[in-house]
């Protein structure tokens, strides 16, 4: 799960494109990109960017993902940048909470965790 504040920002766009490209090369892996953006904005962005290898999900309506995973920035009604890798049983095998929203996650560590989880 790739969690982003807003798809219409530079780092979020780059993060989403990077995971879209990486997942195309991996068997048995599915990426969910989650933000508080409205679904129509996510769909518009994906169509314009040619992003097809991941699923966009919106936490706009009830902010339940934000609360469950501890990534909500309530005052801004945005999600904090983070990455979660889950195995096929839904167990979290890797998590990263990016300290500063303008920074990228550690792609290499996240992808390594994905590959270890798939190979396990």
C-alpha positions in Angstrom: 0.0 0.0 0.0 1.4 3.3 -1.1 -0.2 6.1 0.9 0.0 9.7 -0.4 -1.3 13.1 0.7 -2.6 14.2 -2.7 -2.1 12.8 -6.2 -1.9 16.3 -7.6 1.5 17.1 -6.0 4.9 16.4 -7.3 6.2 13.8 -4.8 2.9 12.0 -4.7 2.8 11.8 -8.5 6.4 10.5 -8.6 5.7 7.9 -5.9 2.6 6.6 -7.7 4.4 6.4 -11.0 7.4 4.6 -9.5 5.3 1.9 -7.8 3.2 1.6 -11.0 6.3 0.9 -13.0 7.8 -1.4 -10.4 4.7 -3.6 -10.0 4.5 -4.2 -13.7 7.7 -6.2 -13.4 6.6 -8.3 -10.4 4.4 -11.4 -10.5 1.7 -11.8 -7.8 2.0 -8.2 -6.5 -0.7 -5.7 -6.4 -0.3 -2.0 -5.3 -3.0 0.0 -3.7 -2.4 3.7 -3.7 -4.5 5.4 -1.1 -5.2 9.1 -0.6 -8.0 11.4 0.6 -8.5 12.7 -2.9 -11.9 12.3 -4.4 -12.3 9.2 -6.6 -13.0 11.2 -9.8 -9.7 13.2 -9.3 -7.8 9.9 -8.9 -9.4 8.5 -12.0 -8.7 11.7 -14.0 -5.0 11.7 -12.9 -4.5 7.9 -13.7 -6.0 8.4 -17.2 -3.8 11.4 -17.9 -0.7 9.7 -16.5 -1.3 6.3 -18.1 -1.2 4.6 -14.7 -2.7 1.1 -15.1 -0.8 -1.3 -12.9 -2.3 -0.3 -9.5 -5.6 0.5 -7.8 -6.4 3.9 -6.5 -8.5 4.1 -3.3 -10.0 7.1 -1.7 -10.3 7.6 2.0 -12.1 10.9 1.5 -15.5 9.9 2.8 -14.9 8.5 6.3 -11.2 8.7 6.8 -11.3 5.2 8.3 -8.1 4.0 6.7 -6.3 7.1 8.1 -7.5 6.3 11.6 -6.9 2.5 11.4 -3.3 2.9 10.1 -2.4 6.1 12.1 -1.7 8.2 9.0 -4.4 10.9 9.2 -3.5 14.5 9.3 -6.9 15.6 10.6 -6.3 19.3 10.5 -5.5 19.1 6.7 -7.8 16.1 6.0 -4.9 14.4 4.2 -3.0 11.1 4.7 0.6 11.1 5.7 3.1 9.6 3.2 3.7 6.0 4.1 4.2 2.5 2.7 2.9 -0.8 4.0 3.7 -4.2 2.6 1.3 -7.0 3.4 1.6 -10.7 2.8 -1.1 -12.8 1.2 -2.7 -13.2 4.6 -2.9 -9.5 5.2 -0.1 -9.4 7.7 2.0 -6.3 7.6 5.6 -7.3 6.8 7.0 -3.8 6.3 6.0 -0.3 7.2 7.5 3.1 6.7 6.1 6.4 7.9 7.9 9.2 6.0 8.8 11.9 8.5 8.4 14.8 6.1 5.6 14.9 3.5 7.9 16.5 0.9 10.3 13.5 1.1 10.1 10.2 -0.8 9.7 6.9 0.8 12.7 4.5 0.7 11.7 2.8 -2.5 14.5 0.2 -2.4 13.6 -1.0 1.1 10.0 -1.2 0.3 10.6 -3.1 -2.9 13.0 -5.4 -1.1 10.3 -6.1 1.4 7.8 -6.8 -1.4 10.2 -9.3 -3.0 10.9 -11.1 0.3 7.2 -11.4 1.0 6.5 -12.8 -2.5 9.4 -15.3 -2.3 8.4 -16.4 1.2 
